[in-house]
């Protein structure tokens, strides 16, 4: 393993890991290291993986300066990143766009505000730092329409951004765990400029779509069916070549769609942004960050992968970790793949992405970033991220006029 990937493991965990970190620490302290305690920690780990969680504050707001239009945040690996970001707040404003860093020290980061903040604005002291930047489709100033896609769990909401020219090429955007389709708004202008229609979908249990019977994630094992329904919708609207773009867990869902979809004949390729290509790699990464004994990880995986464990987690059925391992299934890939991943991801390690690229060099192109963190590649280096997608799409002959 190369040096950048080793360095990535030493970085602080992504804020989305906070609920598991707090729960595990509390359980370990309260119960000690008895067999029963280790089992309880394993169960909590397994439950956390499959339980949808909303956005939680992960950073302290230290100062707001409406006169200078700046905001000062607690310094973290994320808040100190170069680029443009978003901040979910509570108070007189609920979402702020953040620009470049204007001042930083060991404890704080001051950033330029790209959302105008009035003099009388007041915000709560805790907020959630985000790579979204755009939080609603109107922000893009690109014509769109809403759609409802019939899926096995019911109608799933979607946003459709038609290309400016007639096209039979569509891209279906699949967002990640614990977030919604707004995550993918950053990509719409790139595909619009390429003459490609974008469809941003929701899927079961994500907060926009209906709940499944259990209301839990299957980590891609069932969610792909909702994406498959979206492919069917796109076909009925005239799509004949369809790209799947998956973000984080959305990458796992896109890969499962590639492996299993009856619409596989119209899939033209996959673009995977900070994807989960193998859940065991992710679980192992977080167990090491939490300094958990190996037996905890092993038992958590047994819980996830068993029918008896499904009763304990409330997931309804076993999570097929073997089937969700895209590296092991690399031989089943049939379409070209563009992988975009940072070796400093901090939440989904890039190891499995590298392994997938190494397993199928005939189909997989990998653009490796550093520093950028999880699903923040666009924010960190928009020009490079955009160019990588444009060049790859054009090489596949999928841009308008090709």
Beta strands, then each sheet from edge to edge (+ up, - down):
strand 1: 59-65
strand 2: 70-74
strand 3: 85-88
strand 4: 95-104
strand 5: 108-113
strand 6: 126-130
strand 7: 145-151
strand 8: 154-161
strand 9: 169-174
strand 10: 197-201
strand 11: 241-247
strand 12: 267-273
strand 13: 337-342
strand 14: 364-369
sheet 1: 1+ 2- 5+ 4- 3+ 6- 1+
sheet 2: 7+ 8- 10+ 9+ 11+ 12+ 13+ 14+
end
